[in-house]
Amino acid sequence: MDFNQILQEVLNWLSTSGVKLVLGLIAFIIACKIVNGLAKRVKKKMEKKNTEKTIVSVTYKVLRTGLKLLLFVLLLGFWGIDTAGIGAAIASVGVAVGLAMQGSLSNLAGGILLIILHPFRIGDYIDAQGEEGTVEEITIFYTYIVSPDNKTIMIPNGSLLNGNIINYSKKSVRRVDLLYSVSYGEDFERAKAAILDVAAKNEMVLQDPEPFVRVKTHGASSIDIVTRLWVNSGDYWSVYFQMQEDVKKRFDEEGISIPYPQLDVHLDKAE
């Protein structure tokens, strides 16, 4: 092989196609940086307008990824590669992948509907698909929640949208339901007054709607008193546990007995 001839061909390629290749790469890198800056700018503007975090996150990712894919296709066209053929190949592959990924497409559709319908937002506490926790992130395919014991749970959007969703953060106030039992020999009116007084002294318990304390059932060995208190959503568990402790202390102070399960056994004397 003639080395001079090879060198000449390399130089000719560099002066024609090579320059085109290098210029295309440089332009693509610069354009990608511009896209990143544009996506960040759009994200910041949406955040300043207090746009929901879910919409901000999805818009940022779609804008950044979509524009880069478009730039890549333009780069191929600049290099002289037939993008129409590539588009047809991508479409064929897309059909095959779509058939093999029906579950993922269901998750994609679910993710889009979750963004449109807003059954919950980032930061909400929800119960869905047998799991509960605080919503940390909503993506196109999955929703990530953090359980109370700090475990990250990934739930497919398709299953999430087609099931029941309980959003504990949707409303600003929640009702705390409690049940206390006293012996049949106790004055249940005195027990009710004690519970109401404990609730009135708890600053986290709302007085409008007013606390509800009434006898619920006559149990096998106790009078059961239902207590319903309205609180701000963020105070739910604090009030729940505080009431359990304070009512027990109050019952002890006033000598109100809490019954234990009892069973009366009668023996017939055999003759």
N, C-alpha and C positions, 0 to 999 in steps of 0.2 A: 504494500500500500504506500502511496506517495504521501508523505507527511505534509509537504507543502500544500498539496491539494486538499487534504483533510482540514488543515488550518484555514485555508481560504474559504472552505464551505462553512466552517464554524463562524468565521468573521462575517460572512455574508448573512448567515442566519441571525447573528447578534444584531447586525445593522438593520434587519427587517423585522422578522417575527420576534426576535429576542427583545428588541426595544419595546415592541407592542406588549409582550408578556410582562416585562418589568414595569412599564407604565400602568398596565392594568392592575397589577398587584399593589403598586403604590397608591393608585386611586382608590382601590377597594379598601385598603387599610385606613386611609384618611376618611373615606365615606363611612366606614364602620364607627370610627371615633365620633364623627358628626352625629350619627344615629344614636349612639350611646348618650351623647350630650343632649340631644333633642328629647329622648325618652325621659331622661332625668329631669329636664326642664318641665315637661308636661306633668310628670309625677309631682313635682314641687308645687306647681300651680294648682293641681287638683287637691293636694293636701292643704294648701292655704285656703281653699274654698270649702274646707271641711267635708270633702267628698268621702263617701264610705270607704273604709280601708280595703274591702274586698274588691271594689271596682277599680281603685287606684292600683292595687297589686296586679290584677289581671290585665288592665290596660297597658301598664308599663311593660309587662312580659310580652304581650302580643305585639305591641308596637315595636319593641326592640328586635324580637325574633323575626317578625314578618318583613320589616324593612331590610334586614340583613339577607334574608332569602331572596328578596327582590334584587338587591345589589349583586348577589352571586349570579343570578340568572343574567343580568345585564353584563357582568364580567365575561361570562361564557360567550355571549353574543359579540362582545368586543374582540374576543380572541378568534372569532370566526367559527365557533362551534355551533352546530345546528340546534338551537334551543327548542325548535318545534318537535324534533325527534326525541329530545330529552323529556319534553312535556308529555308526549305520548307514552314514553316508557314509565314515567312517574305515575301517570294515570292508571296504567295497567297494573303496576305494582300496588298502587293505592287500592284498587278493587280487590286484589288478592289479599292484601293485608286487612282490608275492611272486613272481608268474610271471616278471616281468622281471628279478628279482634272485635267481635260483636259486643262482648262485655265491655271493652274499653270505649267503644262508640256510645254505649249506653251511659257510661260514666261521663263521657264528654257532653252528651245531651243533658244529663243531670246537672253537670257543673254550670252549663249555660243557663238553665232554668233556675238554679239556685241563685245565680247572680241577678237574674231578672226579678224573681219573686220575693227575694229577701226574707225567707222564713227565719233566718238568724243572721247575725253579723259577727265579725271578729271581736272576741272579748265576751260574747254571750255564753251563759252556762246552759247546756242542752242535754237532753236524754234522748238517744236515738240508737236503733239497732242493738239494744241491750247494753249500750255503753253510755256513760255520762261524763261530762267534763267541760272545760272552758275551750271555746273555739280559738285555736291558735292561728290557723291559716286555711284559706279556701283556695284550692287550685282548680284547674279545669277538670281533672280526673278524680282527685281525692280531697277530702276534708280532714284536717288534722285537729284533734282535740287533746287537751291535757287533762288527765284524770286528777282527782283530789290528792292521790298519792304520787303525783308527778310522773305518770307514765304517758308517753305519747301514743295516741291511738289513731290509726289511719283508716277512715271509713270510705268505701267507694261511693261516689256521688250518685250513681244509678240506684244502688240499694237505699241510700239515704233519702232520696227524693220519693221513692215508692213506699216508704215506711212511715210510721208515726214519728213525729218530732215534737218533743216537749221543750219549749223555750222558757226557762225559768227567769230569764233576764228581760223578756219582752216588756213586761209591765214594771212600773216603778215600785209598786208595793206588792207584798205577798202575805198570805195568811198562814200562821203557824197553828197547827192542830195538835192539841195535847189531850191526854186522858189521865185522870187521877182517880184512884179508888179509895174509898173509906169503908169502915166496918158498918154493918147494919145498926149497931148500937150507937153510932155517932150521930150528931146533929148535922145533917148534910148542908143545912143553911149556913151553919158556922164555917164549914169547910169551903163553901162557895164564897163567903165573905173574905176568908183568908186568901183564897186564890186571887180574887179581884183586887185586894189590897196589894198583894205582891206585884200584880201586873201594873197597877197604878204607879207604883214606886219605881218601875223600870222605865228609864227615860227613852229607851229604844222602842217601846210599845206605843203605837199610835192610839189616841183616844177617839179618833174619827176615821173609820167606823169604830164604835166603842167595843171593848172586849165582851165576848159572849161566854158565859159560864152557866151551864144548866146540867141537870141530871140526864144522862143518856140512857142507861140501862140498869135494870136490877139484876146483877150478876148472881152466880151460884153462891158466892160468899162475900159479895161487896156491892156497894152502890158506886156506879161508875159515873164520874162527872167529866163531861167534855168541855174543853176550853179552846176558844178560837180567838187568836190575837192577830191584828194587822200590823205589819212592820215594813220598813223599807227593805227592798230586795237584798241589799248588801248586809242587812242585819239579821237575816233569817236564822242562820245557825247560831249566832251569838245569843239571840233571844231564846232559841230552843233549849240550849244547854243551861243558860242562866236560870230560866224558869224551872227547870227540873231540879236544880240545886236549891234555889230559893224557896220553892214550895215545900220541899222535904224539910228544910230547916224550920219553916214556919209551922208545919204540922207538928214537928217535934216540940217546938216552944209552947204550942197550945194544947199539947197532949192529944192530938187527933190521931187515932190509930189507923195504920194502913194494914189491911187484912192479909193473912196468908191463906192459901188454898186449904180448905178444910173438908173432911169427909166424916160424916156421922155414921157409925156402924152399930146396928142393933142386933143383938144375939138373942135368939129365942131359946129359952131353956128347954132342953129335950126332956120329955117325961119318961 
